[in-house]
Amino acid sequence: MSHDSYTDYFLTEILRETKVIALVGASPNPERPSNRVMAFLLRKGYRVIPVNPGQAGKEIHGQKVYARLADIPEPIDMVDVFRAASALPGVIDEVLAVTPLPKAIWGQLSVRDDTAAARAEAAGIKVVMDRCPAIEYPRLIG
């Protein structure tokens, strides 16, 4: 799949089908974009599970932080990635080891690695890169 653009239908379908989001790179700092996006997604009714090894066991926005995706004790629908693009292949390795597999991986603004995305897509996972669900949600859903 080309990741230069996405149809509104493709993005809307992911946003509507998703209930549980693992937010990789979650920060407790309210000035960080990951913190603000997590708060936004929680307000929209998503269950958001923060993932950050340096914050594991603590809480962000009242949600328990996990060190790794494999530590999350429930199925994940979408993994939202707030890490440098160079970290995306490692995140996808983690995603591919989770059972059941999430339905989608969403790389935040500037998070893009087409080779890593192709590995996830080969496993049947939808991939969005260089987009923010907190920008797309109001545009597509309201």
Steps between C-alpha positions, in 0.01 A plus 500: 500500500619852427538711810516832319126550547201324654134508409266655753313169506815306599578737789138522615464123502804463728381775734147355521607135546760579765402475867833429677816693413852431626684832491873426465715788620240642738632784712377623839610854401187701405712706259585194287284423195456136608345616827257735326403242237444239770268739685313574177451131419379427852246784469374343177424175683798286405673283759860622478779296655830690537824316419828645626770290671620797706151556643390135541278446803410868527189665357443750222150653486391237753612212277764247611821523296657183361865453401430303181210405277542137611426606860150628417252240634223560244460504122601822324319634193752765401858593590561877484875567468655813653863405441764607250460348154820302559323316786207386283660170384554398863145598593370292210709205624322539837159531331555183296574308822169600667210254498248575371649743249367856507292602200697821436826682562490879486829688472477858617618804303846433351490133606545308176691191388357335189701179542380451857144581392515233229587237763195597706275507195623153396365382838159656423540817706383833358769770518471878506816712522580869533148581622345584835167348608428814706512698175318244285222421750348853506537529123335167423269422792436830672 
